[in-house]
Every structure is written in structure tokens, then in C-alpha cells.
Amino acid sequence: MPPGYHGCYLRIDLSRGRTDRVPLSENVLRQYIGGSGLGTRLLLDEGGATAEPFSPDAPLVFAFSPLVGTPLTTSAKFAVVSRSPLTERVNDSLASSGFALAGKRCGCDAIVIVGRASRLSVLVIDDGEVRVEPAEEIRGAGCPATEEKVRARLGADYRVASIGPAGERAVRYATISHDGRHAGRGGSGAVLGSKNVKAVAVRGTQRCESAYPHELTELSRDLSERSVGPATAKYRELGTATNLLTFNRFGALPTRNFKTGTFEEAANLSPRELSARHSRVRTSCVACTIGCEHLYEVDGMGVRVEYESLFALGSLCGVGDGGAVLRASQLCDERGIDTISTGGTIAFAMECVERGLLNEPWLTFGSGEAVIRAIDLISRLEGVGQLLAEGSRRAALAIGQGSIAFAPQVKGLEIPGYEPRALQTMALGFAVGARGADHNRSGAYEVDFSDKVDRRHATLDSVRYAIETEDRSALMDSLILCKFLRGVFADFYTEASDMLRKVTGWDVTAGELRETARRIVAAKREVNLLAGWTREEDTLPERFLTTPLPGDPAAALTHDSLQELVTEYYRQRGWTTS
């Protein structure tokens, strides 16, 4: 087995009370590396593409990578892979924390959980030995409280991934939380909850060696130095929240359920204004030199602020009260739900109320208190929260009356903070995305903000750029490295091959890694094909294809123009369209 790997995964069957160490061949590891790639391969091998997401047979995969545990900056990451209960398509959520380091030290390259515990439980993995402990006393606890209580019981050296009350109640976009970070999108927390697992606690001592440790140390030092250069300066200084005013200036900030691309109160949500009203500290993920995390104090607690949360709970819902947006984000983190899907579903409901399609008169655009109340109801499955816990697509299908036309989703996954009509290469990335509308699996917005394309008029020349960003993301998510490093690399594939060689000893080339990236993208498509995907899913809601962006009539998409791009995407991928 090459350095960097243990050569097996832990397969834990909760129904049978059985744990197996399943060998992983060197060929599989080289072809899929780790993270999203390896997780997707294991999902296919375990039959997860056809198992219903909440069935005991459905596998939930925690996948590590050969870079985990090395001195390479941003490498303490893991992927959670499953069939999504929100989209019923492939879902891979990534996160950084000490859970990745401790999980890999349990002597495995991945953990696959199947079956269902007989009662609410904590799954404990101690150096590869597995046991299940009761968790009834923490039923209903929020994510931070759950992790604190589990560590108090087991010991401070355990790292804990947990679900909040939303995951227990199968909210379809519930998250898995750990150390204040989240495997956020697509509902992996609901899948873990369906297995009656409140938390997974890991600790271990089994480290992997590197093939060329001295060379790796030198490479790591150089990468760390570059990681604090100009390419990441904005993330260190203000975090991703700095994007909000930029997007607003370009008319690409989704506002009031994507009815417009500018928000008149955007300045109230800017880092400068938030910092004036709330004390702020900067922190880092484990094993990261960038330091992009910005915590704002609200009610004596630190709230992690990201652009996507500000957009989803702020401008998308028409809320310009920064304090209310921070409290809403804090509540999402505590209850364990994805802020993007939460905001998208609430904003959709607000428009339904505005149109007279939903009788919840309190749920109106601009009300921060309404957003907070809705989050509480969603996490409790009470009142209208029971409907909204299903996500905007299912809610629209239940409401009917043509509301699916403005439900802000692709394949059931709510659209993140990029207005598709103003960023049309990104519109293609959303439409063809394997897990739905996703800015982390397609970096096509970078192309739109460059001089390579006309962001308001995508052409067939735009397609290759969209594919390039999707392939690069697939490889970064499998190595796994933080995407904030992307601007640091002069030649990503060449540098990635050098990293992998120094860790594993493989004589891997940049060309091979390009093929690996395409293989991983194709594996995700294979999951979706087996899960029932059809070509009709590769589109955007009708709102984006029939109405130019208000205030920017040049920003217009049509069904035909988008499908021309999608067809060219499939041609360049070498895939059939059925």
C-alpha cells in the first residue's frame, strides 16, 4: 500500500452491530484519490445510488485523503458523501476540522455507515474499534451542546461530528456539524439522523508516513508562504463577506427571491458595517495558514459569517438588518441546517405569501424576525416549518399554482448567491451540476468575472471554461485542498502531482490528474444516472429563462440559449444526453 493511505475503509453496519475493514486496492486509490472522488466510488460500490436516502441500506461515507495529516496547508478536510434526501442525486459535502485528522488516525481511509441503530446513539470509533452508546440524554440538543456533552463523556481528545434537532427530524437540508464547521449542503445530517446517530466521535493514533517527508516539508513551507500572499488577502482581511458589495455593484446579488440583482440595503450587511456594530475576531481552520474565518459577537457568542449566509438570510429575503441576519445564521448553525437552502426556501415562501399562494401573513420580505421565526419552525417541524423543511422544490410542488417557476433550485438544491442571468457561464455550471446548483463544484463565476467571456452573453466558447473549473474543483475536493488556494497555484495540476508524488511515491503526472478529475466527474454522473436522472433536470427555473434581470435588460437567458450550452457541454464531455 502506498504511503499516505491505510488501504482500507471501515464499514459499520448499525443494524447488525458489525464492523468490517474492507480492503481498498492501490488502483482504486490512485484512480479516485480520496475525498469526493473516493467517497463517490464507495457510494457506487455500496449500492448507494439506488437506495432511498432515508432507508437503512443507504450508505453514508466519510472520506479522507492522502494529504490529511501532512503538513500541507488546508489539508485537514474530509468529505461526506451520500444520496441526497433533498435532491435524490449525489451529494458530497466538504468541511475542515480536527475530525478529519482524528478520523484518519483510526486506521482507515474512509468510514462507511449503513443500517440503523435501535435507539438514538453516539457512534464511537476509538483507534478503529467501534462501539455504539446511547444518546437519549442529548436528544434535541443543538450542535455545539451535543459536541460539548459527548466530549465531556468520552474525553477531550475525541473529535465529534454531530447533528442538531433538524437532523433528528429529517429536515432535508440538515447539516453535520463539527468544531463549528459544517458539512452543509444536501442533507447529510438528515441521512445520519435517519440512522439514529446523533454524533460520531473519533480518536486514533495510527498515522501514515509520506514517501518523501523532507521534500514534502519544503514544499509545505513554500505553499504556506504563498498562501498568505495577495491571492488570499481579501479572505484574511474581511472573509468571503467582502463579496457582497462587489456582487451588488455588478447587479449579481440575488435579492428578494431572485427578483432583482441589487439590494438597496446591501451596505448594512457589509463587513465594514457589521464590524462597526459587532466585535470581530479572525480565526483559522485546523492546519490552515490562510485564516479566512471571521467571527462576530452576538449575544456573547461568536457567529461565523460567510457571504453565502449573508446573501441567503439577508438580501435574498430582503433583510437589511445585519444583527437579525447574524442571529438567523447563528440559529441555523445551532439547529444544524444549511443556510443557503434555508434562506432560499424561506425567500420562496415569502414570495408565495406576497402572491397570495400561502396564508402566512407574518412571513414577508424585509422582516428579520420572520426569518428567525421560520428557522425555528423548520427545525421543529411545526406549522409552516413542516412544509419548508422539505426544501423549495417540494414546497412548490405541494403549493402548486405555478410556483415551481420561481422556486430557486436546480435538481432540488437551492441556488447560491450568484444571479444566473448576470453570470451566464455560472448559469451553465448550475444547470449541469451533479448535485444541483452549486458554486463549490463549479467555479464558472470566476470565468464570468474575467475577460475571457461576456458574462451577460454566454457563447459556446464559454463551455470549455466551465468544464475546466468543474474538473479542477473535482480534483481539489478529492485531494482535499481548500479552494481559496486556487489563486496561489501557477499550474495547479503540475503542483498537485508534485504534492501527491511526495506523499504517496506515485510517479503521477499533471496529465494523469486531469484524467482523474474527469473520471471523478463521470462517477458522480454515474450515481445520478442510476438514481434516475434525466436530461430535463439540467436547466434553471422558468423565472431565469423568461424574464430579463430587472434593471439590467442585457442580462437575459432563454431556454433555447441555455440548452444550446448544455448540449455543447455534453458534447465536450463525450457524454450522451440520455
C-alpha positions in Angstrom: 0.0 0.0 0.0 1.4 3.4 -0.9 2.4 5.9 1.8 -0.4 8.3 2.7 -3.0 5.5 2.9 -4.1 2.8 5.2 -5.5 0.7 2.4 -9.0 0.1 3.8 -12.3 1.6 4.9 -14.3 0.9 8.0 -17.7 -0.5 7.1 -20.1 -0.1 10.1 -23.4 -1.9 9.9 -25.6 -0.4 12.7 -28.4 -2.8 12.2 -26.3 -5.9 12.5 -23.8 -4.5 15.0 -21.0 -5.5 12.7 -17.8 -3.7 11.7 -15.5 -4.8 8.8 -12.3 -3.5 7.5 -12.7 -3.6 3.7 -9.5 -3.5 1.6 -9.0 -0.7 -0.9 -6.8 -1.6 -3.9 -4.0 0.7 -4.9 -5.6 1.0 -8.3 -8.9 2.4 -6.8 -7.0 4.8 -4.6 -4.9 6.1 -7.5 -8.0 6.5 -9.7 -10.1 8.3 -7.1 -7.5 9.6 -4.6 -9.8 10.4 -1.6 -12.4 12.9 -0.5 -15.2 13.4 -3.0 -13.6 11.0 -5.6 -13.2 8.1 -3.2 -16.5 8.8 -1.5 -18.3 8.7 -4.8 -16.6 5.4 -5.7 -17.6 3.8 -2.4 -21.2 5.1 -2.7 -21.4 3.3 -6.1 -19.8 0.1 -4.7 -22.1 0.1 -1.7 -25.3 0.4 -3.8 -26.0 3.9 -2.6 -27.1 5.3 -6.0 -30.3 3.3 -5.9 -31.0 3.1 -2.2 -33.6 5.6 -0.9 -31.7 8.2 1.1 -33.5 7.5 4.4 -33.5 3.7 4.1 -31.3 1.7 6.4 -29.5 0.3 3.3 -28.4 3.8 2.2 -24.6 4.3 2.9 -23.2 7.5 4.4 -19.5 7.9 3.6 -16.9 9.9 5.5 -13.9 10.0 3.2 -10.4 11.3 4.0 -7.4 11.7 1.6 -3.7 11.0 1.4 -3.0 14.7 2.2 -4.8 14.5 5.6 -2.2 14.5 8.4 0.5 16.0 6.2 2.0 19.5 6.9 0.3 20.8 3.7 -1.8 23.8 4.5 -5.6 23.4 4.3 -5.4 19.6 4.1 -7.3 18.8 7.3 -10.5 18.2 5.4 -13.0 15.4 4.8 -15.9 14.7 2.5 -19.3 13.4 3.5 -20.9 11.5 0.5 -24.4 10.1 0.2 -27.5 10.2 -1.9 -29.2 13.5 -1.0 -32.6 13.4 0.6 -33.2 16.9 -0.8 -32.3 16.2 -4.5 -32.2 12.3 -4.6 -29.0 12.8 -6.5 -25.3 12.5 -5.5 -24.3 14.7 -2.6 -20.8 15.4 -1.4 -20.3 18.0 1.4 -16.8 19.0 2.4 -15.5 20.5 5.7 -12.4 21.3 7.6 -11.8 20.3 11.3 -9.8 18.1 13.6 -12.4 15.4 12.8 -10.5 14.7 9.6 -7.2 14.2 11.4 -8.7 12.0 14.1 -10.8 10.0 11.8 -7.9 9.1 9.5 -5.8 8.1 12.6 -8.4 5.5 13.3 -6.6 3.4 10.6 -8.8 3.9 7.6 -9.2 6.0 4.5 -13.0 6.2 4.8 -15.8 5.3 7.1 -19.0 3.9 5.6 -22.1 3.8 7.8 -25.1 1.6 6.8 -28.1 0.3 8.8 -29.9 1.9 11.6 -29.3 1.9 15.3 -32.1 0.6 17.5 -32.1 3.9 19.5 -30.6 7.3 19.3 -26.9 6.7 19.7 -23.4 8.1 19.6 -21.1 6.1 17.3 -17.7 5.9 18.9 -14.6 4.9 16.9 -11.6 4.5 19.1 -8.4 3.8 17.1 -10.5 1.7 14.8 -12.5 -0.1 17.5 -16.2 0.6 17.2 -19.0 0.8 19.8 -22.4 2.4 20.0 -23.5 4.3 23.1 -27.0 5.6 24.0 -27.7 9.3 23.3 -31.2 9.8 24.7 -30.0 12.4 27.2 -28.8 14.7 24.3 -31.9 14.3 22.1 -33.0 17.7 20.8 -29.7 19.3 21.8 -28.1 21.8 19.4 -24.9 21.0 17.6 -22.4 22.9 19.9 -24.1 21.5 23.0 -24.1 18.0 21.6 -20.4 18.1 20.8 -19.5 19.5 24.2 -21.5 16.9 26.1 -20.1 14.0 24.0 -16.5 15.1 24.7 -17.3 15.6 28.4 -18.5 12.0 28.5 -15.8 10.4 26.3 -12.8 12.6 26.8 -11.4 15.9 25.3 -9.2 14.0 22.9 -12.2 12.9 20.8 -13.3 14.8 17.8 -17.0 14.9 17.3 -19.3 15.3 14.3 -23.0 15.8 15.3 -26.4 16.7 14.1 -28.8 19.1 15.7 -32.6 18.8 16.1 -33.1 19.4 12.4 -31.1 16.3 11.5 -33.0 14.2 14.1 -36.3 15.4 12.5 -35.1 14.7 8.9 -35.1 18.3 7.7 -34.0 17.6 4.1 -31.1 20.1 4.3 -29.8 19.3 7.7 -26.1 19.5 8.2 -23.4 17.6 10.0 -21.5 19.9 12.4 -18.1 19.6 13.9 -16.0 22.2 15.8 -18.3 25.0 14.5 -17.8 23.9 10.9 -20.5 22.1 8.8 -20.8 19.5 6.0 -23.6 21.8 4.9 -25.4 21.2 1.7 -27.7 18.4 0.5 -28.9 17.0 3.8 -26.2 14.7 5.0 -27.3 15.5 8.6 -30.7 14.1 7.8 -29.2 10.9 6.4 -27.1 10.5 9.7 -30.3 11.2 11.7 -32.2 8.5 9.8 -29.6 6.1 11.1 -30.4 7.1 14.6 -27.0 8.5 15.1 -26.8 11.8 17.0 -23.0 12.1 16.8 -19.9 10.3 15.6 -16.9 10.5 17.9 -13.4 9.6 16.7 -9.9 9.4 18.0 -6.8 7.4 16.9 -3.1 7.0 16.9 -2.4 5.4 13.5 -0.5 7.8 11.3 0.5 7.4 7.7 4.0 8.1 6.6 5.0 10.1 3.5 7.2 8.8 0.7 9.5 11.8 0.7 9.0 13.6 4.1 11.9 16.1 3.8 10.8 17.2 0.3 7.2 17.4 1.4 8.2 19.6 4.4 10.0 22.0 2.0 7.0 22.0 -0.4 4.6 22.6 2.5 6.7 25.6 3.8 6.7 27.2 0.3 2.9 26.7 -0.1 2.2 28.1 3.4 4.2 31.2 2.5 2.3 31.7 -0.8 -1.0 31.1 1.0 -0.7 34.3 2.9 0.1 36.4 -0.2 -2.1 38.7 -2.3 -4.2 35.8 -3.8 -5.9 35.3 -0.4 -5.6 38.7 1.1 -9.3 39.6 0.9 -10.3 36.4 2.7 -7.9 37.1 5.5 -8.9 40.7 5.9 -12.7 40.6 5.6 -13.6 37.0 4.7 -15.9 35.9 1.9 -18.4 38.5 3.1 -16.4 41.1 1.2 -18.0 39.6 -2.0 -21.4 41.0 -1.1 -20.8 44.6 -2.1 -18.9 43.5 -5.2 -21.8 41.3 -6.4 -24.2 44.1 -5.6 -22.2 46.5 -7.8 -22.3 44.1 -10.7 -26.0 43.5 -10.3 -25.4 39.9 -9.4 -26.5 39.9 -5.8 -29.7 37.8 -5.6 -32.4 39.8 -3.9 -36.0 39.0 -2.8 -36.0 35.5 -4.2 -34.0 36.4 -7.3 -36.5 39.1 -8.4 -33.6 41.5 -8.8 -29.8 41.6 -8.7 -29.3 44.6 -6.4 -30.2 45.2 -2.8 -30.6 48.8 -1.6 -29.6 47.9 1.9 -26.5 45.8 0.9 -24.2 48.3 2.7 -25.8 47.3 6.0 -24.6 43.8 5.5 -21.0 44.7 4.6 -18.1 43.6 6.8 -17.3 47.2 7.5 -20.8 47.9 8.9 -21.1 44.6 10.7 -17.7 45.2 12.3 -18.8 48.7 13.4 -21.7 47.1 15.3 -20.3 43.8 16.5 -16.8 42.9 17.8 -15.0 40.6 15.4 -12.1 38.1 15.6 -10.3 36.2 12.9 -9.5 32.5 13.3 -8.4 29.6 11.1 -9.5 26.1 10.3 -7.3 23.3 11.6 -3.9 23.1 9.7 -4.7 26.3 7.7 -2.4 29.3 7.3 -5.0 31.5 5.4 -7.2 32.4 8.3 -10.4 33.3 6.5 -12.8 32.8 9.4 -14.4 35.9 10.8 -16.5 35.5 14.0 -18.8 38.3 15.0 -20.1 38.5 18.6 -23.9 38.2 19.0 -25.4 37.7 22.5 -22.0 36.7 23.8 -21.4 34.1 21.2 -19.2 34.1 18.1 -21.1 33.8 14.8 -19.1 32.7 11.7 -20.1 35.0 8.8 -19.8 33.9 5.2 -21.0 35.6 2.0 -23.5 32.8 1.3 -25.1 33.1 4.7 -25.3 36.9 4.4 -26.9 36.6 1.0 -29.3 33.8 1.8 -30.6 35.1 5.1 -30.2 38.8 4.1 -30.6 40.1 0.6 -32.5 37.0 -0.7 -35.1 37.6 2.0 -34.9 41.4 1.6 -33.5 41.7 5.2 -31.1 44.6 5.7 -30.8 44.3 9.5 -27.3 42.9 10.0 -28.0 41.9 13.6 -31.0 39.9 12.5 -29.0 38.2 9.8 -26.3 37.2 12.3 -28.9 35.8 14.7 -30.5 33.9 11.9 -27.1 32.4 10.9 -26.4 31.5 14.5 -29.7 29.7 14.8 -29.1 27.7 11.6 -25.7 26.6 13.0 -27.2 25.7 16.4 -30.1 23.7 14.9 -27.9 22.2 12.2 -29.4 23.4 8.9 -27.8 24.7 5.7 -28.1 28.5 5.5 -28.3 28.6 1.7 -31.2 26.1 1.4 -32.8 27.7 4.5 -32.7 31.2 3.0 -33.7 30.0 -0.4 -36.8 28.1 0.9 -37.9 31.0 3.2 -37.5 33.6 0.4 -39.6 31.4 -1.9 -42.3 31.1 0.8 -42.2 34.9 1.2 -42.9 35.4 -2.5 -45.7 32.8 -2.2 -47.2 34.9 0.6 -46.8 38.0 -1.5 -48.6 36.4 -4.4 -51.4 35.1 -2.1 -50.4 31.5 -2.6 -49.5 30.8 1.0 -51.5 32.1 4.0 -48.8 33.1 6.4 -49.1 36.9 6.6 -46.2 37.3 9.0 -43.8 35.8 6.5 -42.8 38.9 4.5 -39.8 40.2 2.7 -37.7 42.5 4.8 -38.6 41.0 8.2 -35.6 39.7 10.0 -37.8 38.4 12.8 -39.9 36.5 10.3 -36.7 34.7 9.0 -35.7 33.8 12.6 -39.2 32.5 13.4 -39.3 30.5 10.2 -35.9 28.8 11.0 -37.3 27.9 14.4 -40.4 26.4 12.9 -38.4 24.5 10.3 -36.1 22.9 12.9 -39.1 21.9 15.0 -41.3 20.7 12.0 -44.1 22.9 13.3 -46.7 24.9 11.4 -45.4 26.1 8.0 -42.0 24.8 9.0 -43.1 21.3 8.2 -43.6 22.3 4.6 -40.4 24.4 4.4 -38.3 21.6 5.8 -38.9 19.8 2.5 -37.0 22.5 0.5 -38.2 24.9 -2.1 -38.9 22.3 -4.9 -41.0 20.0 -2.8 -42.8 23.0 -1.2 -43.6 24.4 -4.7 -45.0 21.1 -5.8 -47.2 21.0 -2.7 -48.3 24.6 -3.2 -48.8 24.3 -6.9 -50.4 27.2 -8.8 -47.3 27.6 -11.0 -45.0 28.3 -8.0 -42.3 25.9 -9.3 -41.5 28.6 -11.9 -39.9 30.8 -9.2 -38.7 28.1 -6.7 -34.9 28.9 -6.6 -33.5 25.5 -7.1 -31.8 23.1 -9.6 -32.4 19.4 -9.1 -33.9 20.4 -5.8 -30.8 22.2 -4.4 -31.3 25.9 -3.7 -29.3 28.3 -5.8 -26.4 30.0 -4.1 -25.6 33.7 -4.2 -24.8 34.2 -7.9 -27.5 35.7 -10.2 -27.5 33.3 -13.2 -28.7 35.9 -15.8 -25.9 38.2 -14.9 -23.3 35.4 -14.7 -24.2 33.1 -17.6 -21.2 30.8 -17.5 -22.2 30.1 -13.9 -25.7 29.5 -15.1 -24.4 26.6 -17.2 -22.4 25.4 -14.2 -25.6 25.4 -12.1 -27.7 23.7 -14.7 -25.4 20.7 -15.3 -24.1 20.4 -11.7 -24.3 16.8 -10.4 -25.6 17.8 -7.0 -27.6 20.8 -8.3 -26.9 24.5 -8.2 -23.5 24.7 -6.6 -20.8 27.3 -6.5 -18.3 24.9 -4.9 -18.4 22.2 -7.6 -18.3 24.7 -10.5 -16.1 27.8 -10.3 -17.6 29.2 -13.5 -18.3 32.5 -11.8 -14.5 33.2 -11.9 -14.8 33.0 -15.7 -17.7 35.4 -15.8 -15.7 37.9 -13.8 -12.7 37.6 -16.1 -12.1 39.0 -19.6 -12.5 35.5 -21.2 -16.2 35.8 -21.7 -19.1 38.3 -21.8 -20.9 37.4 -18.5 -24.3 38.5 -19.9 -24.0 36.7 -23.2 -22.5 33.2 -22.8 -21.4 31.5 -26.0 -20.3 28.0 -26.9 -16.7 29.3 -26.2 -17.8 29.6 -22.6 -18.4 25.9 -22.2 -14.8 24.8 -22.1 -14.0 27.2 -19.3 -17.0 25.9 -17.3 -15.7 22.4 -17.7 -12.2 23.4 -16.7 -13.4 24.9 -13.4 -15.6 21.8 -12.7 -12.7 19.4 -13.3 -10.3 21.5 -11.1 -12.9 21.6 -8.3 -13.4 17.8 -8.5 -9.6 17.2 -8.1 -9.3 19.8 -5.2 -12.3 18.1 -3.5 -10.6 14.7 -3.8 -7.1 15.7 -2.7 -8.7 17.6 -0.5 -7.5 21.2 -0.5 -9.3 24.4 0.2 -10.4 26.3 -2.9 -9.1 29.5 -1.5 -5.7 28.2 -2.6 -6.7 28.1 -6.3 -5.3 31.6 -7.0 -2.0 30.6 -5.3 -1.1 27.9 -7.8 0.7 28.9 -11.0 0.0 25.5 -12.6 -2.4 23.6 -10.3 -2.2 20.2 -11.9 1.6 20.2 -12.0 1.8 21.3 -8.4 -0.9 18.8 -7.3 1.0 16.0 -9.0 4.1 17.0 -7.1 2.3 17.0 -3.8 0.8 13.6 -4.5 4.2 12.2 -5.5 5.9 13.4 -2.3 3.1 11.9 -0.2 2.4 8.6 -2.0 5.6 7.9 -4.0 3.5 7.6 -7.2 5.1 8.9 -10.4 1.9 10.8 -11.1 1.8 13.4 -13.8 -0.3 16.5 -14.4 -1.9 14.8 -17.4 -2.9 11.8 -15.3 -4.5 14.1 -12.7 -6.5 15.8 -15.5 -7.9 12.3 -16.4 -8.5 11.6 -12.7 -10.6 14.8 -12.4 -12.7 13.8 -15.4 -13.1 10.3 -14.0 -14.5 11.7 -10.7 -16.9 14.0 -12.5 -18.1 11.0 -14.6 -18.5 8.9 -11.4 -20.9 11.5 -10.0 -22.8 11.4 -13.2 -23.0 7.6 -12.9 -24.6 7.9 -9.5 -27.2 10.3 -10.9 -28.0 8.1 -13.9 -28.6 5.1 -11.6 -30.7 7.3 -9.3 -33.0 8.3 -12.1 -31.5 11.5 -13.7 -32.9 12.7 -16.9 -31.7 15.4 -19.3 -34.7 17.6 -18.4 -33.1 18.2 -15.0 -30.2 20.2 -16.5 -32.0 23.5 -16.6 -32.9 26.5 -14.5 -36.2 27.7 -13.1 -38.5 29.4 -15.5 -38.0 32.8 -13.9 -34.4 32.9 -15.2 -35.4 31.8 -18.8 -38.4 34.1 -19.5 -37.6 37.4 -17.7 -34.5 39.6 -18.2 -32.9 40.7 -15.0 -34.8 43.8 -13.8 -32.5 46.9 -14.0 -30.2 45.1 -16.5 -32.2 44.1 -19.6 -29.0 43.0 -21.3 -28.8 40.1 -18.8 -31.2 37.7 -20.3 -31.3 33.9 -20.8 -33.7 31.8 -22.7 -34.5 28.1 -22.6 -33.0 27.6 -26.1 -29.8 29.5 -25.3 -29.2 27.6 -22.1 -29.9 24.2 -23.7 -27.5 25.0 -26.5 -24.8 25.5 -23.9 -25.9 22.3 -22.1 -25.7 20.3 -25.4 -22.2 21.6 -26.1 -21.2 20.7 -22.5 -22.2 17.1 -23.1 -20.5 17.1 -26.5 -17.2 18.3 -25.0 -17.6 15.8 -22.1 -18.1 13.0 -24.6 -21.4 12.0 -22.9 -24.7 11.1 -24.4 -27.7 13.3 -23.4 -29.9 10.5 -22.2 
